[in-house]
Every structure is written in structure tokens, then in C-alpha cells.
Amino acid sequence: MSVRNVAIVSMAFVAVAVAVIANPAMAAETYNLDPAHTQPIFEVQHMGYSLQRGTFTGAAGKVTLDRDARKGSIDVTIDTTTARTSDPRLDTIVKAEDFFNVTKYPAMSFKSTALAFDGDRLVGADGTLTMLGVTRSVKLKVDNFVCGLHPYTRNPMCGAEVTTTIKRSEWGMTKGIPKAVGDDAKIIIPTEAYRE
């Protein structure tokens, strides 16, 4: 190759490199859930008098986002043995066979089938929830989705609040319906995740 051709190729390479730097495409990014700041909350009606809440302290999973292509995936597992309420006696009840049956089913999981975006902002997800050995379709709403840098560590991260409402009887959890405990269970998941 002549010196002139080498120079042309070199200039072309530099031009491409500058264009890529100036207009970077958002490649798919994977984020790992932070269990300290991802604690799912469940909320049910108690005897028609009040809303009672509990939490799970063991959540783990990955979220992959390609915001340019508006695609991605969510794969989350919740350790049901970490269920807790405001009272140890209630903890025993919700972990028992009639409710989460944590001895037989120590985990529940959500796997997405499609994500919904508004521009490059995640606003929802369709997928399947597996609980008590039953897998059914659910829709998640995603609010307050934001990505940036952790203010102290400067690590890339995203956060959001995820919500859905299910009928627990559809997963075979029928104890207390309809008088003692409502069938509708609202799930709220404040979540934070760090990029791999």
C-alpha cells in the first residue's frame, strides 16, 4: 500500500473514531439489584378495616437495558423465607403453608417478556410471576425511573418504584378470602441497581 493510501485509510479511521465518540450509541447495559435498597412490599386488606403490609428483605436479580433499541430484560428472585411483618406472630402466619409456604417454595420469581419505554425511560414491563409453583402473567408499572452516578462512589446506577396488583387466589393462596384477608395484593418495589 502506498504512503498516500495509508494516509487516506488512517484519516478515515480517525474520522470514524471521532464520529463514534461524538455520537455514542447506548449499548445494552446490565444492572445488578442492590438488596439493601430493593425490598418488595406487599399490601392486603385485613377484615375490611385496614391495609396491612409486609416486606421481603431478600431480593436479587439483573436488569438489562438497551435504551436506544427500547429493549431489555428483567430477571428477579425473591427469597420468601425473608418475609416479615410488624409482628413475629404474623411472620409465622405469612410464612406458613396457607400463605407463602416458604418451606416448600422458598423463592418466587419474575421474568420479563417485554419492556415498555417512553423515549429512553423505562415505564413498564410484561412478564411472568412464579409463586407457590404457579406461573402467571403480570404487568408491572415503573415510576420514577432515573439513572445516573451514585453521589459518593460515582458508580453508574438506576432506581425506580415498581408496582402491580395481583389476585393471590390465582396462585392458589386462598386462605382467609373473603372475610379475613383480601384477595387483592398490591406489590410495591422500591429498587436500586448498579451497572456491572
Buried (B, 14 or more C-beta within 10 A) or exposed (E): EEEEEEEEEEEEEEEEEEEEEEEEEEEEBBBBBBBEBBBBBBBBBEEEEEEBEBBBBBBBBBBBBBBEEBEBBBBBBBBBBBBBBEEEEBBEBBBEEEBBBBEEBBBBBBBBEEBBBEEBBBBBBEBEBBBBEEEEEBEBBBEEBEBEEEEEEEEBBBBBEBBBEBEBBBBEBBBBBEEEBBBEBBBBBBBBBBBE
